[in-house]
């Protein structure tokens, strides 16, 4: 029954997406939310399988699409695309009342779902009072999740004015200017070998067969384990940084542009496609975007983005810039002053100092910078 609700929400979303896909300059505007709701009422009166679902779920799919279009026109998000079965499954329920959520035991709760009834779920954290909506989703591994819409409070900073720089990489996921090297947990060698074998089986399996579906589900379980570990790491690291530092400096990276495919076109095929694909997997698997996004949500106004130019080539001790100073991926040895340290820590120190230098006018940007965490006694937003 939950899957039927997902099918209805996906169908309504795709219909709204198709209406906007037909729009061209010079034509009349695509129907808005209110007009689409009137069309949905007419469709429910004509088709019994659509009328069997919850009208609230289907209307919320239209409302979500309208919000997605507003975000697209505002320039903050990409254009909403089609939802595919088995990949983007979920629906939202609003007008939740106090009696629609029950706690059955210490680890178990129940929620009332329209057209479904009471559904039990694992009580992983306290649900605050005043919840008005929730979203139910399912991932490719077949796991169901429920998320109650609550805006959490920001993580308070220490109030000492401490500044930290973060250099994101692949071998080391996050290097801090304090000297800490943090890496995203990866699958064990045994699970990586199993994933490789399953991917080879999937390539030879016939499309639409039961064997292919079993192999696909096994791959989804391993991928879900890897994604869960990455998300857990980002949550813990972002919370720890938001509590320890008042200003968090990161590089202003265009991750979407950095991870674009290098296949090229038929007339102009790309070069080094396999190596570029491996690099893209490494970047996406390190959680660069998720870490910064969670930092901005937990420490609003305290995350500063600095230009990434020459942060890995500049010496954090004397400020000299030279490509030859980066001897290897992990070693930095300045050709001018002889200062040697970890290359990622050196870049993180430059990122932290670059923010402080930009903030205080009159200082030379090429001068020596302190390798210790910067302390700012007066900074807008840190009072």
BELTA-V521664 format. One record per backbone hydrogen bond with DSSP energy under -0.5 kcal/mol. CO is the residue of the C=O (numbers start at 0). NH is the residue of the N-H. Records with the same first field share a line. If there is no record, write none. Layout:
CO = NH / NH
This chain:
0 = 4
1 = 5
2 = 6
3 = 7
4 = 8
5 = 9
6 = 10
7 = 11
8 = 12
9 = 13
10 = 14
11 = 15
12 = 16
13 = 17
14 = 18
15 = 19
16 = 20
17 = 21
19 = 22
23 = 26
31 = 35
32 = 36
33 = 37
34 = 38
35 = 39
36 = 40
37 = 41
38 = 42
39 = 43
40 = 44
41 = 45
42 = 46
45 = 47
46 = 50
47 = 51
49 = 52
53 = 57
54 = 58
55 = 59
56 = 60
57 = 61
58 = 62
59 = 63
60 = 64
61 = 65
62 = 66
63 = 67
64 = 68
65 = 69
66 = 70
67 = 71
68 = 72
69 = 73
70 = 74 / 75 / 76
71 = 74
83 = 86 / 87
86 = 88
88 = 137
90 = 135
92 = 133
96 = 99
97 = 100
99 = 111
101 = 103 / 109
106 = 122
107 = 103 / 104
108 = 120
109 = 101
110 = 112 / 118
112 = 115 / 116
116 = 112
118 = 110
120 = 108
121 = 123
125 = 127
127 = 130
131 = 95
132 = 148
133 = 92
134 = 146
135 = 90
136 = 144
137 = 88
138 = 141
142 = 138
144 = 136
146 = 134
147 = 149
149 = 151
160 = 375
161 = 245 / 246
162 = 373
163 = 248
164 = 176
165 = 167 / 250
166 = 174
171 = 168
172 = 168
173 = 181
174 = 166
175 = 178
179 = 175 / 181
181 = 173
187 = 191
188 = 192
189 = 193
190 = 194
191 = 195
192 = 196
193 = 197
194 = 198
195 = 199
196 = 200
197 = 201
198 = 202
199 = 203
200 = 204
205 = 208
208 = 212
209 = 213
210 = 214
211 = 215
212 = 216
213 = 217
214 = 218
215 = 219
216 = 220
217 = 221
218 = 222
219 = 223
220 = 224
221 = 225
222 = 226
223 = 227
224 = 228
225 = 229
226 = 230
227 = 231
228 = 232
229 = 233
230 = 234
231 = 235
232 = 236
233 = 237
234 = 238
235 = 239
236 = 240
237 = 241
238 = 242
239 = 243
240 = 244
246 = 163 / 248
247 = 303
248 = 165
249 = 305
250 = 252
252 = 254
253 = 257
254 = 258
256 = 259
262 = 269
267 = 264
271 = 275
272 = 276
273 = 277
274 = 278
275 = 279
276 = 280
277 = 281
278 = 282
279 = 283
280 = 284
281 = 285
282 = 285 / 287
283 = 286
286 = 290
287 = 291
288 = 292
289 = 293
290 = 294
291 = 295
292 = 296
293 = 297
294 = 298
297 = 154
298 = 301
301 = 247 / 303
303 = 249
305 = 251
307 = 310
309 = 313
312 = 321
314 = 318
315 = 368
319 = 314 / 321
321 = 324
322 = 325
324 = 326 / 332
329 = 342
330 = 326 / 327
331 = 340
333 = 337
338 = 333
340 = 331
341 = 345
342 = 346
343 = 347
344 = 348
345 = 349
346 = 350
347 = 351
348 = 352
349 = 353
350 = 354
351 = 355
352 = 356
353 = 357
354 = 358
355 = 359
358 = 360
359 = 362
363 = 366
373 = 162
374 = 376
378 = 381
